[in-house]
Amino acid sequence: MPLLPDFAALYPDLALDLVLTDGAPDLVEERIDVALRLGPPPAAGLRAV
């Protein structure tokens, strides 16, 4: 989080939205380009990298 202001200053045309949730959002439906997940591995039908 402390690096976000400097990053935003370097790339002023880039829009950043931070979404924090306990659930697993639908990345396509919610138009999320990048997601980070912390916690136990996802369900067997999903792939973690």
mmCIF entry with sequence, helices, sheets and N, C-alpha, C, O atoms, coordinates in Angstrom:
data_MODEL
# 
_entry.id   MODEL 
# 
_entity.id                         1 
_entity.type                       polymer 
_entity.pdbx_number_of_molecules   1 
# 
_entity_poly.entity_id                      1 
_entity_poly.type                           'polypeptide(L)' 
_entity_poly.nstd_linkage                   no 
_entity_poly.nstd_monomer                   no 
_entity_poly.pdbx_seq_one_letter_code       MPLLPDFAALYPDLALDLVLTDGAPDLVEERIDVALRLGPPPAAGLRAV 
_entity_poly.pdbx_seq_one_letter_code_can   MPLLPDFAALYPDLALDLVLTDGAPDLVEERIDVALRLGPPPAAGLRAV 
_entity_poly.pdbx_strand_id                 A 
# 
loop_
_entity_poly_seq.entity_id 
_entity_poly_seq.num 
_entity_poly_seq.mon_id 
_entity_poly_seq.hetero 
1 1  MET n 
1 2  PRO n 
1 3  LEU n 
1 4  LEU n 
1 5  PRO n 
1 6  ASP n 
1 7  PHE n 
1 8  ALA n 
1 9  ALA n 
1 10 LEU n 
1 11 TYR n 
1 12 PRO n 
1 13 ASP n 
1 14 LEU n 
1 15 ALA n 
1 16 LEU n 
1 17 ASP n 
1 18 LEU n 
1 19 VAL n 
1 20 LEU n 
1 21 THR n 
1 22 ASP n 
1 23 GLY n 
1 24 ALA n 
1 25 PRO n 
1 26 ASP n 
1 27 LEU n 
1 28 VAL n 
1 29 GLU n 
1 30 GLU n 
1 31 ARG n 
1 32 ILE n 
1 33 ASP n 
1 34 VAL n 
1 35 ALA n 
1 36 LEU n 
1 37 ARG n 
1 38 LEU n 
1 39 GLY n 
1 40 PRO n 
1 41 PRO n 
1 42 PRO n 
1 43 ALA n 
1 44 ALA n 
1 45 GLY n 
1 46 LEU n 
1 47 ARG n 
1 48 ALA n 
1 49 VAL n 
# 
_struct_asym.id          A 
_struct_asym.entity_id   1 
# 
_struct_conf.conf_type_id            HELX_P 
_struct_conf.id                      HELX_P1 
_struct_conf.pdbx_PDB_helix_id       AA1 
_struct_conf.beg_label_comp_id       LEU 
_struct_conf.beg_label_asym_id       A 
_struct_conf.beg_label_seq_id        4 
_struct_conf.pdbx_beg_PDB_ins_code   ? 
_struct_conf.end_label_comp_id       LEU 
_struct_conf.end_label_asym_id       A 
_struct_conf.end_label_seq_id        10 
_struct_conf.pdbx_end_PDB_ins_code   ? 
_struct_conf.beg_auth_comp_id        LEU 
_struct_conf.beg_auth_asym_id        A 
_struct_conf.beg_auth_seq_id         4 
_struct_conf.end_auth_comp_id        LEU 
_struct_conf.end_auth_asym_id        A 
_struct_conf.end_auth_seq_id         10 
_struct_conf.pdbx_PDB_helix_class    1 
_struct_conf.details                 ? 
_struct_conf.pdbx_PDB_helix_length   7 
# 
_struct_conf_type.id          HELX_P 
_struct_conf_type.criteria    ? 
_struct_conf_type.reference   ? 
# 
loop_
_atom_site.group_PDB 
_atom_site.id 
_atom_site.type_symbol 
_atom_site.label_atom_id 
_atom_site.label_alt_id 
_atom_site.label_comp_id 
_atom_site.label_asym_id 
_atom_site.label_entity_id 
_atom_site.label_seq_id 
_atom_site.pdbx_PDB_ins_code 
_atom_site.Cartn_x 
_atom_site.Cartn_y 
_atom_site.Cartn_z 
_atom_site.occupancy 
_atom_site.B_iso_or_equiv 
_atom_site.pdbx_formal_charge 
_atom_site.auth_seq_id 
_atom_site.auth_comp_id 
_atom_site.auth_asym_id 
_atom_site.auth_atom_id 
_atom_site.pdbx_PDB_model_num 
ATOM 1   N N  . MET A 1 1  ? 0.812   -1.205  0.000   1.00 0.00 ? 1  MET A N  1 
ATOM 2   C CA . MET A 1 1  ? 0.000   0.000   0.000   1.00 0.00 ? 1  MET A CA 1 
ATOM 3   C C  . MET A 1 1  ? 0.856   1.270   0.000   1.00 0.00 ? 1  MET A C  1 
ATOM 4   O O  . MET A 1 1  ? 0.483   2.236   -0.666  1.00 0.00 ? 1  MET A O  1 
ATOM 5   N N  . PRO A 1 2  ? 1.982   1.313   0.713   1.00 0.00 ? 2  PRO A N  1 
ATOM 6   C CA . PRO A 1 2  ? 2.756   2.563   0.718   1.00 0.00 ? 2  PRO A CA 1 
ATOM 7   C C  . PRO A 1 2  ? 3.320   2.934   -0.659  1.00 0.00 ? 2  PRO A C  1 
ATOM 8   O O  . PRO A 1 2  ? 3.632   4.101   -0.895  1.00 0.00 ? 2  PRO A O  1 
ATOM 9   N N  . LEU A 1 3  ? 3.454   1.975   -1.561  1.00 0.00 ? 3  LEU A N  1 
ATOM 10  C CA . LEU A 1 3  ? 4.017   2.254   -2.885  1.00 0.00 ? 3  LEU A CA 1 
ATOM 11  C C  . LEU A 1 3  ? 2.977   2.732   -3.897  1.00 0.00 ? 3  LEU A C  1 
ATOM 12  O O  . LEU A 1 3  ? 3.345   3.232   -4.960  1.00 0.00 ? 3  LEU A O  1 
ATOM 13  N N  . LEU A 1 4  ? 1.695   2.592   -3.591  1.00 0.00 ? 4  LEU A N  1 
ATOM 14  C CA . LEU A 1 4  ? 0.656   2.955   -4.550  1.00 0.00 ? 4  LEU A CA 1 
ATOM 15  C C  . LEU A 1 4  ? 0.693   4.423   -4.994  1.00 0.00 ? 4  LEU A C  1 
ATOM 16  O O  . LEU A 1 4  ? 0.520   4.680   -6.185  1.00 0.00 ? 4  LEU A O  1 
ATOM 17  N N  . PRO A 1 5  ? 0.906   5.393   -4.107  1.00 0.00 ? 5  PRO A N  1 
ATOM 18  C CA . PRO A 1 5  ? 0.955   6.791   -4.586  1.00 0.00 ? 5  PRO A CA 1 
ATOM 19  C C  . PRO A 1 5  ? 2.070   7.024   -5.613  1.00 0.00 ? 5  PRO A C  1 
ATOM 20  O O  . PRO A 1 5  ? 1.852   7.718   -6.606  1.00 0.00 ? 5  PRO A O  1 
ATOM 21  N N  . ASP A 1 6  ? 3.244   6.463   -5.392  1.00 0.00 ? 6  ASP A N  1 
ATOM 22  C CA . ASP A 1 6  ? 4.346   6.623   -6.347  1.00 0.00 ? 6  ASP A CA 1 
ATOM 23  C C  . ASP A 1 6  ? 4.016   5.921   -7.665  1.00 0.00 ? 6  ASP A C  1 
ATOM 24  O O  . ASP A 1 6  ? 4.277   6.462   -8.740  1.00 0.00 ? 6  ASP A O  1 
ATOM 25  N N  . PHE A 1 7  ? 3.445   4.727   -7.584  1.00 0.00 ? 7  PHE A N  1 
ATOM 26  C CA . PHE A 1 7  ? 3.057   3.985   -8.774  1.00 0.00 ? 7  PHE A CA 1 
ATOM 27  C C  . PHE A 1 7  ? 2.015   4.775   -9.575  1.00 0.00 ? 7  PHE A C  1 
ATOM 28  O O  . PHE A 1 7  ? 2.121   4.885   -10.796 1.00 0.00 ? 7  PHE A O  1 
ATOM 29  N N  . ALA A 1 8  ? 1.030   5.311   -8.898  1.00 0.00 ? 8  ALA A N  1 
ATOM 30  C CA . ALA A 1 8  ? -0.020  6.097   -9.558  1.00 0.00 ? 8  ALA A CA 1 
ATOM 31  C C  . ALA A 1 8  ? 0.558   7.358   -10.195 1.00 0.00 ? 8  ALA A C  1 
ATOM 32  O O  . ALA A 1 8  ? 0.089   7.787   -11.249 1.00 0.00 ? 8  ALA A O  1 
ATOM 33  N N  . ALA A 1 9  ? 1.565   7.952   -9.570  1.00 0.00 ? 9  ALA A N  1 
ATOM 34  C CA . ALA A 1 9  ? 2.194   9.146   -10.143 1.00 0.00 ? 9  ALA A CA 1 
ATOM 35  C C  . ALA A 1 9  ? 2.951   8.806   -11.427 1.00 0.00 ? 9  ALA A C  1 
ATOM 36  O O  . ALA A 1 9  ? 2.991   9.615   -12.354 1.00 0.00 ? 9  ALA A O  1 
ATOM 37  N N  . LEU A 1 10 ? 3.547   7.620   -11.488 1.00 0.00 ? 10 LEU A N  1 
ATOM 38  C CA . LEU A 1 10 ? 4.270   7.192   -12.684 1.00 0.00 ? 10 LEU A CA 1 
ATOM 39  C C  . LEU A 1 10 ? 3.327   6.877   -13.845 1.00 0.00 ? 10 LEU A C  1 
ATOM 40  O O  . LEU A 1 10 ? 3.687   7.057   -15.008 1.00 0.00 ? 10 LEU A O  1 
ATOM 41  N N  . TYR A 1 11 ? 2.130   6.409   -13.528 1.00 0.00 ? 11 TYR A N  1 
ATOM 42  C CA . TYR A 1 11 ? 1.155   5.988   -14.544 1.00 0.00 ? 11 TYR A CA 1 
ATOM 43  C C  . TYR A 1 11 ? -0.181  6.689   -14.297 1.00 0.00 ? 11 TYR A C  1 
ATOM 44  O O  . TYR A 1 11 ? -1.136  6.059   -13.842 1.00 0.00 ? 11 TYR A O  1 
ATOM 45  N N  . PRO A 1 12 ? -0.254  7.986   -14.593 1.00 0.00 ? 12 PRO A N  1 
ATOM 46  C CA . PRO A 1 12 ? -1.466  8.756   -14.256 1.00 0.00 ? 12 PRO A CA 1 
ATOM 47  C C  . PRO A 1 12 ? -2.718  8.326   -15.021 1.00 0.00 ? 12 PRO A C  1 
ATOM 48  O O  . PRO A 1 12 ? -3.829  8.581   -14.557 1.00 0.00 ? 12 PRO A O  1 
ATOM 49  N N  . ASP A 1 13 ? -2.568  7.685   -16.174 1.00 0.00 ? 13 ASP A N  1 
ATOM 50  C CA . ASP A 1 13 ? -3.742  7.263   -16.949 1.00 0.00 ? 13 ASP A CA 1 
ATOM 51  C C  . ASP A 1 13 ? -4.278  5.907   -16.520 1.00 0.00 ? 13 ASP A C  1 
ATOM 52  O O  . ASP A 1 13 ? -5.299  5.455   -17.038 1.00 0.00 ? 13 ASP A O  1 
ATOM 53  N N  . LEU A 1 14 ? -3.613  5.259   -15.592 1.00 0.00 ? 14 LEU A N  1 
ATOM 54  C CA . LEU A 1 14 ? -4.035  3.953   -15.103 1.00 0.00 ? 14 LEU A CA 1 
ATOM 55  C C  . LEU A 1 14 ? -4.991  4.129   -13.924 1.00 0.00 ? 14 LEU A C  1 
ATOM 56  O O  . LEU A 1 14 ? -4.684  4.849   -12.974 1.00 0.00 ? 14 LEU A O  1 
ATOM 57  N N  . ALA A 1 15 ? -6.133  3.480   -13.984 1.00 0.00 ? 15 ALA A N  1 
ATOM 58  C CA . ALA A 1 15 ? -7.106  3.552   -12.892 1.00 0.00 ? 15 ALA A CA 1 
ATOM 59  C C  . ALA A 1 15 ? -6.934  2.333   -11.995 1.00 0.00 ? 15 ALA A C  1 
ATOM 60  O O  . ALA A 1 15 ? -6.940  1.200   -12.478 1.00 0.00 ? 15 ALA A O  1 
ATOM 61  N N  . LEU A 1 16 ? -6.783  2.554   -10.710 1.00 0.00 ? 16 LEU A N  1 
ATOM 62  C CA . LEU A 1 16 ? -6.644  1.482   -9.736  1.00 0.00 ? 16 LEU A CA 1 
ATOM 63  C C  . LEU A 1 16 ? -7.841  1.490   -8.798  1.00 0.00 ? 16 LEU A C  1 
ATOM 64  O O  . LEU A 1 16 ? -8.191  2.523   -8.226  1.00 0.00 ? 16 LEU A O  1 
ATOM 65  N N  . ASP A 1 17 ? -8.456  0.340   -8.649  1.00 0.00 ? 17 ASP A N  1 
ATOM 66  C CA . ASP A 1 17 ? -9.535  0.166   -7.691  1.00 0.00 ? 17 ASP A CA 1 
ATOM 67  C C  . ASP A 1 17 ? -9.154  -1.016  -6.811  1.00 0.00 ? 17 ASP A C  1 
ATOM 68  O O  . ASP A 1 17 ? -8.883  -2.104  -7.318  1.00 0.00 ? 17 ASP A O  1 
ATOM 69  N N  . LEU A 1 18 ? -9.131  -0.817  -5.527  1.00 0.00 ? 18 LEU A N  1 
ATOM 70  C CA . LEU A 1 18 ? -8.814  -1.879  -4.579  1.00 0.00 ? 18 LEU A CA 1 
ATOM 71  C C  . LEU A 1 18 ? -10.131 -2.418  -4.029  1.00 0.00 ? 18 LEU A C  1 
ATOM 72  O O  . LEU A 1 18 ? -10.918 -1.681  -3.436  1.00 0.00 ? 18 LEU A O  1 
ATOM 73  N N  . VAL A 1 19 ? -10.358 -3.707  -4.234  1.00 0.00 ? 19 VAL A N  1 
ATOM 74  C CA . VAL A 1 19 ? -11.577 -4.358  -3.767  1.00 0.00 ? 19 VAL A CA 1 
ATOM 75  C C  . VAL A 1 19 ? -11.175 -5.436  -2.771  1.00 0.00 ? 19 VAL A C  1 
ATOM 76  O O  . VAL A 1 19 ? -10.437 -6.359  -3.116  1.00 0.00 ? 19 VAL A O  1 
ATOM 77  N N  . LEU A 1 20 ? -11.649 -5.326  -1.556  1.00 0.00 ? 20 LEU A N  1 
ATOM 78  C CA . LEU A 1 20 ? -11.370 -6.322  -0.518  1.00 0.00 ? 20 LEU A CA 1 
ATOM 79  C C  . LEU A 1 20 ? -12.663 -7.056  -0.206  1.00 0.00 ? 20 LEU A C  1 
ATOM 80  O O  . LEU A 1 20 ? -13.694 -6.434  0.052   1.00 0.00 ? 20 LEU A O  1 
ATOM 81  N N  . THR A 1 21 ? -12.602 -8.386  -0.229  1.00 0.00 ? 21 THR A N  1 
ATOM 82  C CA . THR A 1 21 ? -13.802 -9.166  0.013   1.00 0.00 ? 21 THR A CA 1 
ATOM 83  C C  . THR A 1 21 ? -13.447 -10.493 0.655   1.00 0.00 ? 21 THR A C  1 
ATOM 84  O O  . THR A 1 21 ? -12.345 -11.007 0.465   1.00 0.00 ? 21 THR A O  1 
ATOM 85  N N  . ASP A 1 22 ? -14.378 -11.047 1.415   1.00 0.00 ? 22 ASP A N  1 
ATOM 86  C CA . ASP A 1 22 ? -14.186 -12.374 1.999   1.00 0.00 ? 22 ASP A CA 1 
ATOM 87  C C  . ASP A 1 22 ? -14.586 -13.469 1.023   1.00 0.00 ? 22 ASP A C  1 
ATOM 88  O O  . ASP A 1 22 ? -14.197 -14.625 1.192   1.00 0.00 ? 22 ASP A O  1 
ATOM 89  N N  . GLY A 1 23 ? -15.356 -13.114 0.008   1.00 0.00 ? 23 GLY A N  1 
ATOM 90  C CA . GLY A 1 23 ? -15.843 -14.099 -0.944  1.00 0.00 ? 23 GLY A CA 1 
ATOM 91  C C  . GLY A 1 23 ? -14.929 -14.216 -2.158  1.00 0.00 ? 23 GLY A C  1 
ATOM 92  O O  . GLY A 1 23 ? -13.886 -13.566 -2.231  1.00 0.00 ? 23 GLY A O  1 
ATOM 93  N N  . ALA A 1 24 ? -15.334 -15.047 -3.099  1.00 0.00 ? 24 ALA A N  1 
ATOM 94  C CA . ALA A 1 24 ? -14.618 -15.214 -4.358  1.00 0.00 ? 24 ALA A CA 1 
ATOM 95  C C  . ALA A 1 24 ? -15.427 -14.543 -5.460  1.00 0.00 ? 24 ALA A C  1 
ATOM 96  O O  . ALA A 1 24 ? -16.413 -15.116 -5.926  1.00 0.00 ? 24 ALA A O  1 
ATOM 97  N N  . PRO A 1 25 ? -15.040 -13.348 -5.889  1.00 0.00 ? 25 PRO A N  1 
ATOM 98  C CA . PRO A 1 25 ? -15.823 -12.634 -6.900  1.00 0.00 ? 25 PRO A CA 1 
ATOM 99  C C  . PRO A 1 25 ? -15.720 -13.307 -8.262  1.00 0.00 ? 25 PRO A C  1 
ATOM 100 O O  . PRO A 1 25 ? -14.760 -14.027 -8.537  1.00 0.00 ? 25 PRO A O  1 
ATOM 101 N N  . ASP A 1 26 ? -16.707 -13.071 -9.105  1.00 0.00 ? 26 ASP A N  1 
ATOM 102 C CA . ASP A 1 26 ? -16.675 -13.518 -10.492 1.00 0.00 ? 26 ASP A CA 1 
ATOM 103 C C  . ASP A 1 26 ? -15.842 -12.491 -11.258 1.00 0.00 ? 26 ASP A C  1 
ATOM 104 O O  . ASP A 1 26 ? -16.315 -11.390 -11.541 1.00 0.00 ? 26 ASP A O  1 
ATOM 105 N N  . LEU A 1 27 ? -14.601 -12.852 -11.592 1.00 0.00 ? 27 LEU A N  1 
ATOM 106 C CA . LEU A 1 27 ? -13.670 -11.895 -12.190 1.00 0.00 ? 27 LEU A CA 1 
ATOM 107 C C  . LEU A 1 27 ? -14.167 -11.363 -13.534 1.00 0.00 ? 27 LEU A C  1 
ATOM 108 O O  . LEU A 1 27 ? -13.953 -10.192 -13.847 1.00 0.00 ? 27 LEU A O  1 
ATOM 109 N N  . VAL A 1 28 ? -14.821 -12.198 -14.325 1.00 0.00 ? 28 VAL A N  1 
ATOM 110 C CA . VAL A 1 28 ? -15.323 -11.763 -15.629 1.00 0.00 ? 28 VAL A CA 1 
ATOM 111 C C  . VAL A 1 28 ? -16.521 -10.839 -15.449 1.00 0.00 ? 28 VAL A C  1 
ATOM 112 O O  . VAL A 1 28 ? -16.571 -9.759  -16.037 1.00 0.00 ? 28 VAL A O  1 
ATOM 113 N N  . GLU A 1 29 ? -17.481 -11.262 -14.640 1.00 0.00 ? 29 GLU A N  1 
ATOM 114 C CA . GLU A 1 29 ? -18.686 -10.456 -14.443 1.00 0.00 ? 29 GLU A CA 1 
ATOM 115 C C  . GLU A 1 29 ? -18.368 -9.109  -13.814 1.00 0.00 ? 29 GLU A C  1 
ATOM 116 O O  . GLU A 1 29 ? -18.977 -8.100  -14.170 1.00 0.00 ? 29 GLU A O  1 
ATOM 117 N N  . GLU A 1 30 ? -17.423 -9.083  -12.884 1.00 0.00 ? 30 GLU A N  1 
ATOM 118 C CA . GLU A 1 30 ? -17.086 -7.837  -12.196 1.00 0.00 ? 30 GLU A CA 1 
ATOM 119 C C  . GLU A 1 30 ? -15.966 -7.064  -12.888 1.00 0.00 ? 30 GLU A C  1 
ATOM 120 O O  . GLU A 1 30 ? -15.494 -6.048  -12.379 1.00 0.00 ? 30 GLU A O  1 
ATOM 121 N N  . ARG A 1 31 ? -15.539 -7.565  -14.074 1.00 0.00 ? 31 ARG A N  1 
ATOM 122 C CA . ARG A 1 31 ? -14.528 -6.894  -14.901 1.00 0.00 ? 31 ARG A CA 1 
ATOM 123 C C  . ARG A 1 31 ? -13.249 -6.610  -14.117 1.00 0.00 ? 31 ARG A C  1 
ATOM 124 O O  . ARG A 1 31 ? -12.718 -5.500  -14.157 1.00 0.00 ? 31 ARG A O  1 
ATOM 125 N N  . ILE A 1 32 ? -12.767 -7.615  -13.415 1.00 0.00 ? 32 ILE A N  1 
ATOM 126 C CA . ILE A 1 32 ? -11.532 -7.511  -12.637 1.00 0.00 ? 32 ILE A CA 1 
ATOM 127 C C  . ILE A 1 32 ? -10.399 -8.076  -13.488 1.00 0.00 ? 32 ILE A C  1 
ATOM 128 O O  . ILE A 1 32 ? -10.461 -9.229  -13.917 1.00 0.00 ? 32 ILE A O  1 
ATOM 129 N N  . ASP A 1 33 ? -9.359  -7.267  -13.736 1.00 0.00 ? 33 ASP A N  1 
ATOM 130 C CA . ASP A 1 33 ? -8.242  -7.684  -14.583 1.00 0.00 ? 33 ASP A CA 1 
ATOM 131 C C  . ASP A 1 33 ? -7.181  -8.459  -13.811 1.00 0.00 ? 33 ASP A C  1 
ATOM 132 O O  . ASP A 1 33 ? -6.593  -9.397  -14.348 1.00 0.00 ? 33 ASP A O  1 
ATOM 133 N N  . VAL A 1 34 ? -6.932  -8.085  -12.576 1.00 0.00 ? 34 VAL A N  1 
ATOM 134 C CA . VAL A 1 34 ? -5.900  -8.731  -11.762 1.00 0.00 ? 34 VAL A CA 1 
ATOM 135 C C  . VAL A 1 34 ? -6.488  -9.005  -10.390 1.00 0.00 ? 34 VAL A C  1 
ATOM 136 O O  . VAL A 1 34 ? -7.138  -8.142  -9.800  1.00 0.00 ? 34 VAL A O  1 
ATOM 137 N N  . ALA A 1 35 ? -6.257  -10.211 -9.885  1.00 0.00 ? 35 ALA A N  1 
ATOM 138 C CA . ALA A 1 35 ? -6.761  -10.568 -8.562  1.00 0.00 ? 35 ALA A CA 1 
ATOM 139 C C  . ALA A 1 35 ? -5.672  -11.290 -7.778  1.00 0.00 ? 35 ALA A C  1 
ATOM 140 O O  . ALA A 1 35 ? -4.939  -12.113 -8.326  1.00 0.00 ? 35 ALA A O  1 
ATOM 141 N N  . LEU A 1 36 ? -5.577  -10.979 -6.520  1.00 0.00 ? 36 LEU A N  1 
ATOM 142 C CA . LEU A 1 36 ? -4.671  -11.665 -5.596  1.00 0.00 ? 36 LEU A CA 1 
ATOM 143 C C  . LEU A 1 36 ? -5.521  -12.306 -4.524  1.00 0.00 ? 36 LEU A C  1 
ATOM 144 O O  . LEU A 1 36 ? -6.403  -11.669 -3.948  1.00 0.00 ? 36 LEU A O  1 
ATOM 145 N N  . ARG A 1 37 ? -5.250  -13.571 -4.262  1.00 0.00 ? 37 ARG A N  1 
ATOM 146 C CA . ARG A 1 37 ? -6.023  -14.268 -3.234  1.00 0.00 ? 37 ARG A CA 1 
ATOM 147 C C  . ARG A 1 37 ? -5.065  -14.777 -2.166  1.00 0.00 ? 37 ARG A C  1 
ATOM 148 O O  . ARG A 1 37 ? -4.054  -15.409 -2.471  1.00 0.00 ? 37 ARG A O  1 
ATOM 149 N N  . LEU A 1 38 ? -5.392  -14.496 -0.931  1.00 0.00 ? 38 LEU A N  1 
ATOM 150 C CA . LEU A 1 38 ? -4.615  -14.979 0.206   1.00 0.00 ? 38 LEU A CA 1 
ATOM 151 C C  . LEU A 1 38 ? -5.477  -15.948 0.986   1.00 0.00 ? 38 LEU A C  1 
ATOM 152 O O  . LEU A 1 38 ? -6.647  -15.660 1.241   1.00 0.00 ? 38 LEU A O  1 
ATOM 153 N N  . GLY A 1 39 ? -4.938  -17.077 1.366   1.00 0.00 ? 39 GLY A N  1 
ATOM 154 C CA . GLY A 1 39 ? -5.687  -18.040 2.141   1.00 0.00 ? 39 GLY A CA 1 
ATOM 155 C C  . GLY A 1 39 ? -5.492  -19.452 1.621   1.00 0.00 ? 39 GLY A C  1 
ATOM 156 O O  . GLY A 1 39 ? -4.544  -19.725 0.883   1.00 0.00 ? 39 GLY A O  1 
ATOM 157 N N  . PRO A 1 40 ? -6.376  -20.335 2.000   1.00 0.00 ? 40 PRO A N  1 
ATOM 158 C CA . PRO A 1 40 ? -6.244  -21.724 1.562   1.00 0.00 ? 40 PRO A CA 1 
ATOM 159 C C  . PRO A 1 40 ? -6.435  -21.846 0.057   1.00 0.00 ? 40 PRO A C  1 
ATOM 160 O O  . PRO A 1 40 ? -7.022  -20.962 -0.566  1.00 0.00 ? 40 PRO A O  1 
ATOM 161 N N  . PRO A 1 41 ? -5.939  -22.947 -0.539  1.00 0.00 ? 41 PRO A N  1 
ATOM 162 C CA . PRO A 1 41 ? -6.100  -23.132 -1.990  1.00 0.00 ? 41 PRO A CA 1 
ATOM 163 C C  . PRO A 1 41 ? -7.563  -23.126 -2.398  1.00 0.00 ? 41 PRO A C  1 
ATOM 164 O O  . PRO A 1 41 ? -8.433  -23.487 -1.605  1.00 0.00 ? 41 PRO A O  1 
ATOM 165 N N  . PRO A 1 42 ? -7.840  -22.718 -3.635  1.00 0.00 ? 42 PRO A N  1 
ATOM 166 C CA . PRO A 1 42 ? -9.231  -22.690 -4.107  1.00 0.00 ? 42 PRO A CA 1 
ATOM 167 C C  . PRO A 1 42 ? -9.803  -24.099 -4.272  1.00 0.00 ? 42 PRO A C  1 
ATOM 168 O O  . PRO A 1 42 ? -9.097  -25.097 -4.130  1.00 0.00 ? 42 PRO A O  1 
ATOM 169 N N  . ALA A 1 43 ? -11.082 -24.149 -4.570  1.00 0.00 ? 43 ALA A N  1 
ATOM 170 C CA . ALA A 1 43 ? -11.777 -25.425 -4.776  1.00 0.00 ? 43 ALA A CA 1 
ATOM 171 C C  . ALA A 1 43 ? -11.116 -26.219 -5.911  1.00 0.00 ? 43 ALA A C  1 
ATOM 172 O O  . ALA A 1 43 ? -10.391 -25.651 -6.727  1.00 0.00 ? 43 ALA A O  1 
ATOM 173 N N  . ALA A 1 44 ? -11.363 -27.499 -5.957  1.00 0.00 ? 44 ALA A N  1 
ATOM 174 C CA . ALA A 1 44 ? -10.718 -28.384 -6.933  1.00 0.00 ? 44 ALA A CA 1 
ATOM 175 C C  . ALA A 1 44 ? -10.975 -27.970 -8.376  1.00 0.00 ? 44 ALA A C  1 
ATOM 176 O O  . ALA A 1 44 ? -10.143 -28.251 -9.239  1.00 0.00 ? 44 ALA A O  1 
ATOM 177 N N  . GLY A 1 45 ? -12.086 -27.319 -8.668  1.00 0.00 ? 45 GLY A N  1 
ATOM 178 C CA . GLY A 1 45 ? -12.405 -26.917 -10.033 1.00 0.00 ? 45 GLY A CA 1 
ATOM 179 C C  . GLY A 1 45 ? -11.647 -25.694 -10.506 1.00 0.00 ? 45 GLY A C  1 
ATOM 180 O O  . GLY A 1 45 ? -11.739 -25.334 -11.680 1.00 0.00 ? 45 GLY A O  1 
ATOM 181 N N  . LEU A 1 46 ? -10.896 -25.042 -9.620  1.00 0.00 ? 46 LEU A N  1 
ATOM 182 C CA . LEU A 1 46 ? -10.154 -23.832 -9.984  1.00 0.00 ? 46 LEU A CA 1 
ATOM 183 C C  . LEU A 1 46 ? -8.666  -24.137 -10.014 1.00 0.00 ? 46 LEU A C  1 
ATOM 184 O O  . LEU A 1 46 ? -8.212  -25.116 -9.423  1.00 0.00 ? 46 LEU A O  1 
ATOM 185 N N  . ARG A 1 47 ? -7.917  -23.298 -10.700 1.00 0.00 ? 47 ARG A N  1 
ATOM 186 C CA . ARG A 1 47 ? -6.486  -23.501 -10.806 1.00 0.00 ? 47 ARG A CA 1 
ATOM 187 C C  . ARG A 1 47 ? -5.759  -22.345 -10.135 1.00 0.00 ? 47 ARG A C  1 
ATOM 188 O O  . ARG A 1 47 ? -6.086  -21.182 -10.371 1.00 0.00 ? 47 ARG A O  1 
ATOM 189 N N  . ALA A 1 48 ? -4.792  -22.653 -9.317  1.00 0.00 ? 48 ALA A N  1 
ATOM 190 C CA . ALA A 1 48 ? -3.985  -21.628 -8.646  1.00 0.00 ? 48 ALA A CA 1 
ATOM 191 C C  . ALA A 1 48 ? -2.592  -21.638 -9.241  1.00 0.00 ? 48 ALA A C  1 
ATOM 192 O O  . ALA A 1 48 ? -2.022  -22.692 -9.520  1.00 0.00 ? 48 ALA A O  1 
ATOM 193 N N  . VAL A 1 49 ? -2.052  -20.431 -9.430  1.00 0.00 ? 49 VAL A N  1 
ATOM 194 C CA . VAL A 1 49 ? -0.696  -20.296 -9.974  1.00 0.00 ? 49 VAL A CA 1 
ATOM 195 C C  . VAL A 1 49 ? 0.133   -19.534 -8.973  1.00 0.00 ? 49 VAL A C  1 
ATOM 196 O O  . VAL A 1 49 ? 1.317   -19.293 -9.208  1.00 0.00 ? 49 VAL A O  1 
# 
